[in-house]
Amino acid sequence: MVDLIGQYEKIKPEIDKAVLDVIASSAYINGPEVKKFQSELENYLNVKHVIPCANGTDALQIAMMGLGLKPGDEVITASFTYVATAEVIALLQLTPVLVDVDPKTYQIDPEAVKKAITSKTKAIVPVHLFGQCAPMDSIMAIARAHELYVIEDTAQAIGARYTMNDGSTQMAGTIGDIGTTSFFPSKNLGCYGDGGAIFTNNDDLATKMRMIANHGQSVQYYHDEIGVNSRLDSIQAAILRIKLRHLDEYAAARNTVADYYDNAFKNLKGVITPARVQNSTHVFHQYTLVLENADRDELRKFLAEKEIPSMIYYPVPLHMQKAYTDKRYKEGDFPATEYLCKHVISLPIHTEMNEEDLTTIAEPVKDFLTHIIAQG
Ligand SMILES: *Cc1c(COP(=O)(O)O)cnc(C)c1O
């Protein structure tokens, strides 16, 4: 689904030098590379504070700990997302309150969020799914009206830009109280191992979250809070500094792929290409089609025979996952999420695809779908 080797080869001399320099410096933990990456990412995102940490799941956990959420507090998120979002809510003994998504954009549905609010609700976690922003104007308005925190899960959308209704443009993850991201290798800004970060413009929250990520200490061996141990390695930071300089060009390459696919599939009946919303740019973490009547498993088999990978993000909604089944939820509660889980298919999209790769993938997809639809 991605070509990490091809991408590495283009920046190999720079990366190899940066990694070897860290090894030679012996500043493996919290070295100068981490500080430099932090400040470069603050500049890129135009946000006051970036707190690097070990992965995107930790980033979400530290954000919720930083907000001082207590067991029993309710946190609203979408049922159509990666499990990490709900997992940390449950781990902290908060109550995950799942809601449906907009069937056109796949993003959390603000109307559903509104209906899910109770006196126990403390926060909303919109996920900028597949690389495009959730409807942040509506979410921020709801949050303000009900005094709720907003944590943006930006693991799939770093570098996306959102234009608010007032005309101002902000980077994904810097609109709510806190933004979180992941540097997992296949993410849009991926390192060569695990990594993550937290963003905020709030000075007090930043101080608190920095402390929580570091065993709850502000001075070594004095622990004011119960914290966690969550650090970004210096080697990963050195790699990320180089890759950050290419992030916008990587997003442009992904958009070229998406445009090609859109054009290739636009006249196929029963095939819905990804919606592009007005307020947000798209960084295409995934390129996801909805197949209204074709059998996606047959398509996957057909592609696999030609050694073309495809994936289903996500086959099972969170409210129907074994670990999260709950008497509060049943099949049929979130029709858009359930429909998407049954009908989506994601095609390879990455920064190293040329015209030939695209033809090799799009042609068989088109052939299969044309054939199926012709057969009715
Ligand atoms: C990848 C991902 C995460 C978790 O990131 P890790 O670094 O793997 O812990 C969280 N949320 C979403 C939406 C993701 O895609």
The ligand as an SDF file (V2000), in Angstrom:
LIG
                    3D

 15 15  0  0  0  0  0  0  0  0999 V2000
   -2.4320    5.5010   13.4850 C   0  0  0  0  0  0  0  0  0  0  0  0
   -3.5300    6.1130   14.2560 C   0  0  0  0  0  0  0  0  0  0  0  0
   -3.4540    6.2920   15.6530 C   0  0  0  0  0  0  0  0  0  0  0  0
   -2.3840    5.6930   16.5070 C   0  0  0  0  0  0  0  0  0  0  0  0
   -1.0900    5.9610   16.2030 O   0  0  0  0  0  0  0  0  0  0  0  0
    0.0980    5.0120   16.7330 P   0  0  0  0  0  0  0  0  0  0  0  0
    1.3110    5.8360   16.5180 O   0  0  0  0  0  0  0  0  0  0  0  0
    0.0660    3.7680   15.9330 O   0  0  0  0  0  0  0  0  0  0  0  0
   -0.1350    4.7510   18.1890 O   0  0  0  0  0  0  0  0  0  0  0  0
   -4.4850    6.9740   16.2830 C   0  0  0  0  0  0  0  0  0  0  0  0
   -5.5480    7.4250   15.6060 N   0  0  0  0  0  0  0  0  0  0  0  0
   -5.6790    7.2490   14.2770 C   0  0  0  0  0  0  0  0  0  0  0  0
   -6.8800    7.7840   13.5930 C   0  0  0  0  0  0  0  0  0  0  0  0
   -4.6860    6.5870   13.5560 C   0  0  0  0  0  0  0  0  0  0  0  0
   -4.8260    6.4030   12.2350 O   0  0  0  0  0  0  0  0  0  0  0  0
  1  2  1  0
  2  3  1  0
  2 14  2  0
  3  4  1  0
  3 10  2  0
  4  5  1  0
  5  6  1  0
  6  7  2  0
  6  8  1  0
  6  9  1  0
 10 11  1  0
 11 12  2  0
 12 13  1  0
 12 14  1  0
 14 15  1  0
M  END
$$$$
